[in-house]
């Protein structure tokens, strides 16, 4: 360590080295930030459905209302710091000042107006975007029944009498009416680019209405922790044209197993399914049997670890 003539370390000689190290770290952080951010997706800020667009509007409106008070406050902070600096002899110093009615009116009225505006936006938006409220459309909605399992998603098309696992195909431009339940613990169904998240609960049915305005592929996921395989509990949503949807229905009916009480019991066991598959035939009463618990909930974890590919836990 560098030392002065009296033998003590000279900290001033060390500062340049430290400063250069900090500068290099800062430069690396700036260079790595864009690389890290490339993994981020716009999701809710790039909606592809009617509900998602409305939710984005609420988000931006709320942000603008809050910035209307945040930005002037930040600017005023810098103005006050500059005006009342020690070298400014024109600034009036009032050590005995304690009250101003005008200032009180400003500091209370502006936040009150902001809260009223935010409350109005939230009130109107929450009623307009009620998940159970049908979407206005000249096209009849497609019925899809959703069952959250450990750790996969089962989609039943009662009108078409088919089903799929971890793969949802819908016609673009057609409203989709979801009836959702859980055959295990509470879960949450979420397709960020289409709109509202909604919870699924065992023994109950929740309703959700969404619509994809244009063809595309969207990521769906479980947004509520539900156990060991939670991180892999995602699915793909494909919005296709009406013709391609009809062709997919016909193709699905020609291959795959049938979904009945026996095959459902096997599906309900805890597992992570990485490859989506379909059922060529599905019992149209199966969903109601799951909700009313005529078919029992998933068996849950067995002794030891549920599945070697799911959890690293071992038996105590």
Secondary structure, DSSP 8 states (H G I E B T S, - for coil): --B-TTSSB-HHHHHHHHHHHHHHHHHHHHHHHHHHHTT---GGGS--BHHHHHHHHHHHHHHHHHHHHHHHHHHHHHHHHHHT-TT-TTS---TT----HHHHHHHHHHHHHHHHHHHHHHHHHHHHT-TTS----SS--EEEEEEEETTEEEEEETTTTEEEESEEEEETTS-EEEEEEESSS-EEEE-TTT---EEE-BT--EEEEE-BSS-EEEEEEE-S--STTGGG-EEEEEEE-HHHHHHHHHHHHTSSEEESHHHHHHHTSS----S-EEEEEE-TTHHHHHHTTSS-------SS-S-TTT------
